[in-house]
Amino acid sequence: MRQALEHHLNMQDDPIKTLRHIGPILLDLLLGARAVTLNRAAAADLSGELGAFISQQGREPSGR
């Protein structure tokens, strides 16, 4: 996601074009199966450590 956003910013692309490309990536990041699984696991963790870790590290896989 970050790389895609930086690319569009560097290219000074039209904002609509940028949103069309980045929108689906953002939706998947927030609402995809991986995100739902992580959120459920964090909610079930009574210690709060998993939620804190996810918050600290971010939700985006490093390869995206």
N, C-alpha and C positions, 0 to 999 in steps of 0.2 A: 504494500500500500504506500509506504513512505517513498519508495523508489518511483512508483508511478506518479505520485503527486509532485515530487521534485522534477521529474522529467517534464511534466506539463508546465510547471512554473518556469523552468529554464527555457522551454520552447516558446513561452508566452502564448500558449494556445488559448483559443476561445474558451471562456468559462463553461459554456454549454457542452462543448466537446470534452472538456476535462471531467465534468460531472457525469457524462454518459460513460466514460471509461472507469472512473473511480467509484461511482455510485454502487455498482454491483459488487465490487471488491469490499467496500465498506459494509454493505448489507450482509455479505457472507461473514465478514469478520465479527459483526455484532449478533447475527441471527442464525448463523450456520450451525450444523450439528456439533462441530468442535466447540463453539462458543457456548451452546446450550449445555453440553456435557461438562465443560469447565465450571460454568455457573452453578449447575446442580451439585457438583462435587464440593465447590466452595461453600455453598449454602448448607451442605450436610456436615461440613467440618466444624465441629463445636469449638475447636481451639482458635479458629479464625486465621490460622497460619497460612492455609492455602489461599484464601481470599487476599490476604496481605501480600503474599508472594506474587500472585497474578497482578494485583494492582501496581506493585513495584516494578515488575518486569515487563508489563504490557501483555497484550493478548495476541499480538501479531507474531506469527512464526518468522524466524530469522531468514528463511529462504524466499520470502515473498517479495 
